[in-house]
Amino acid sequence: MRRVPLLPPLVSVVDTDAAELKLFMASVIAERVTREEPLLSEIVGNVSGNVDWWLAHPDDGVHLKCMVNGSIVGVVLVKEFWNLSSLFVSPSLEKRGLGRHLLGAAIEACRGRSPKDAIWLNASPNAVAFYERAGFTARESTQPMPPGFRPMQLALNGAGPAA
């Protein structure tokens, strides 16, 4: 198992990271969300599309990565400063604060820039408790979602992730 330094530095994603990011996120989805088709392909296609959106709009959101020993081990993307589209941590590094670290940095970068004064997301079943601990609450949505996914939001008026 790789050792992770306490709160490794986060850096902005660059366009040359796109292929590695897509592979990283697809592997995390297959290991932690689902391996069942066609759901796996649908979710992987969605996150891949989010990376493509970012490539076309690099200044219209927050996209941070965490590297350990030259490999991406965590990533967060918030489109248009309100739509948390991706938050992934290497399964081998879960429960070490890396997800909170990425989420906290993204929240701070969106504060004062979000047109909704909030961050919205659709949490996968295995991530709902994580987001609840960070202060996210359920919200209504008419958007169709995969089974078990929950729409959530965090108000940015002074709120932040739980420690």
C-alpha positions in Angstrom: 0.0 0.0 0.0 1.3 3.5 -0.9 1.9 5.9 1.9 0.3 9.3 1.5 1.8 12.4 3.0 -0.5 14.2 5.3 -2.7 16.4 3.0 -0.7 16.2 -0.2 -0.7 19.4 -2.3 -3.5 20.0 -4.8 -2.7 21.4 -8.2 -4.8 22.5 -11.1 -5.5 19.9 -13.7 -4.0 20.6 -17.1 -5.2 19.5 -20.5 -2.5 16.9 -20.9 -4.1 15.1 -17.8 -7.3 14.3 -19.6 -6.6 10.7 -20.7 -5.1 9.8 -17.4 -8.0 11.3 -15.5 -10.6 9.4 -17.6 -8.8 6.1 -16.9 -8.4 6.9 -13.2 -12.1 7.8 -12.8 -13.3 4.8 -14.8 -11.2 2.4 -12.6 -12.6 4.0 -9.4 -16.2 3.7 -10.7 -15.7 0.0 -11.6 -14.2 -0.7 -8.2 -16.4 1.4 -5.9 -19.7 2.3 -7.7 -20.7 -0.5 -10.1 -19.4 -3.1 -12.6 -22.9 -3.8 -14.0 -23.6 -2.9 -17.5 -25.1 -0.7 -18.9 -24.8 1.4 -15.8 -21.0 1.3 -15.7 -20.8 2.6 -19.3 -23.3 5.3 -18.6 -21.5 6.6 -15.5 -18.1 6.4 -17.2 -19.4 8.2 -20.2 -20.8 10.9 -18.0 -17.6 11.6 -16.2 -15.6 11.4 -19.4 -18.0 14.0 -20.9 -17.3 16.2 -17.8 -13.6 16.1 -18.6 -14.4 17.0 -22.2 -16.6 19.9 -21.0 -13.7 21.1 -18.8 -11.3 20.9 -21.8 -13.6 23.2 -23.7 -14.2 25.5 -20.7 -11.1 25.5 -18.5 -11.8 28.9 -16.9 -15.4 28.1 -16.0 -14.9 25.9 -13.0 -12.6 24.3 -10.5 -10.6 21.3 -11.5 -8.0 20.1 -9.0 -5.9 16.9 -8.8 -3.7 15.3 -6.2 -0.6 13.4 -7.2 1.4 10.8 -5.2 4.6 9.4 -6.6 3.7 10.8 -10.1 0.2 9.3 -10.3 -3.2 10.9 -9.9 -4.8 9.7 -6.7 -7.6 12.2 -6.4 -9.5 14.6 -8.5 -12.4 17.1 -8.1 -14.3 19.0 -10.8 -16.9 21.7 -10.1 -18.4 23.0 -13.4 -19.5 26.6 -13.4 -18.6 26.9 -9.7 -21.8 25.2 -8.6 -22.0 21.7 -10.3 -19.8 19.2 -8.5 -19.4 16.8 -11.3 -16.6 14.6 -10.2 -14.9 13.7 -6.9 -12.7 10.6 -7.0 -10.1 9.2 -4.7 -8.0 6.1 -5.3 -9.7 3.3 -3.3 -6.4 2.3 -1.8 -6.2 5.8 -0.2 -9.8 6.1 1.1 -10.5 7.1 4.7 -7.3 9.2 4.9 -8.8 12.7 4.5 -8.0 13.1 0.8 -11.6 13.4 -0.3 -12.3 16.0 2.4 -9.1 17.8 1.3 -10.2 18.0 -2.3 -13.8 18.9 -1.4 -12.7 21.7 1.0 -10.4 23.2 -1.6 -13.1 23.1 -4.3 -15.6 24.7 -1.9 -13.3 27.5 -1.1 -12.5 28.1 -4.8 -16.3 28.3 -5.5 -17.2 30.6 -2.7 -18.2 34.0 -4.1 -18.2 32.6 -7.7 -21.2 30.3 -7.6 -24.3 31.8 -9.3 -26.4 29.6 -7.0 -24.4 30.5 -3.9 -24.4 26.7 -3.4 -22.8 23.5 -4.7 -25.0 20.9 -6.1 -24.2 17.2 -6.8 -25.7 13.8 -7.4 -24.1 11.5 -4.9 -23.5 7.9 -5.7 -24.9 5.5 -3.0 -21.5 4.9 -1.5 -20.8 8.6 -1.2 -24.0 9.9 0.4 -22.7 9.6 4.0 -19.5 11.3 3.1 -21.3 14.3 1.7 -23.7 14.4 4.6 -20.8 14.6 7.0 -19.5 17.5 4.9 -22.7 19.4 5.4 -24.6 18.6 2.2 -28.3 18.1 2.4 -30.9 16.4 0.1 -32.4 18.6 -2.6 -35.2 18.0 -5.1 -34.4 17.1 -8.7 -36.4 16.2 -11.7 -33.3 14.8 -13.5 -33.4 11.0 -14.0 -30.6 9.4 -12.0 -29.1 5.9 -11.7 -30.6 3.7 -8.9 -29.6 4.9 -5.4 -28.1 8.2 -6.5 -29.2 11.2 -4.4 -29.3 14.9 -5.4 -27.6 17.0 -2.7 -26.5 20.6 -2.1 -24.3 22.7 0.1 -25.1 26.4 0.8 -21.9 28.5 0.4 -23.0 31.3 2.7 -20.5 30.5 5.4 -20.8 26.7 5.2 -17.9 24.4 4.6 -16.9 20.8 4.8 -16.9 19.2 8.2 -13.5 18.4 9.6 
